[in-house]
Amino acid sequence: MTLPTFVIGGAPKAGTTAMWGFLDAHPQVWMSKIKEPHFLTRDATHPAPGVRIIGTRRPDTYSRGIDWYERLFDGADGHPARGEASTHYLGALDGPELMNRHVPGLRLIFILRQPVERAYSHYWHYWKRGWELPPFSNVLQDDPGLRYLTYMSRYRQHLERYLDAFGSDRIHLVLFDDLRADPASAYRQVCRFIGVDDQFEPSFVPEYNAHGRPRSRVLQRGISWTKYVRWDFLPARPRRLLHRVRDQIEARNVRAARYRPLDAETHHRYLERFEDDIRFVEELTRPLPDWRRPQAVRQDPAPADTDPAVGTPGPGGS
């Protein structure tokens, strides 16, 4: 049975796409055919009581069985490291149980971003997908529609769950700041953790998911839905063609834009909610004074076109 030796388990909007690309380029690493299979959790909609995933409902891939999961690694024989990247594992309450049951010995990589910045970037990610959300300022009022954003930044409760189940030796933490500032060094550490040659250097051209504004929200929501449809009934060639056409349509429908950064005062008010999580990450890594400084949210490079302010409804479109 060929199964993963490691997973990148999150956090969303913290550089998992970049790390997936770096590892996929390594000759000793095999990354799954589906980037985010989310097999090792049953919670496709509600990762925790009172918390609902925003946007399109994810398919329950766990019900497809372990044989389906194993097929994602067909061709991986001979690769000492095999992995996948499912960002919602971080918040999955049943993640540790299913991982230890189906893939004993699995190693986990979590990439952590300053919790307010992560939640804010995640908010605009859903706007890019075509979903109209309440103003981000509603997070302070614990808006049920936005609760998932803060939930995924609650690093202490998630990491404690995995540390209890796996121990520190099987968990590797990467800081988003380090991945941005020195991707080669962060990459070498990950390579050593998963047991492959750390001297291999891929092209460290960032592959972060930049923000964008959909020209049509309705069309973009439809495109998002197709990404979670099970297309297994189609032969491989038509399936690849379908995906290529979908990606081309999405590229035409989304134009690059910047989201407006949080002002320092608002940033500080949100920051107070995550002090315990920041302190816990510091205990596991190093002092993180920059995570406590009220500052504008750092943005991915994009044209000057900017989305509305944090308290307004969000970008226009049909």
Summary of the structure (lengths in Angstrom):
residues: 318
radius of gyration: 19.1
end to end distance: 47.5
largest distance: 54.0
contacts: 982
relative contact order: 0.17
helix: 45%
strand: 10%
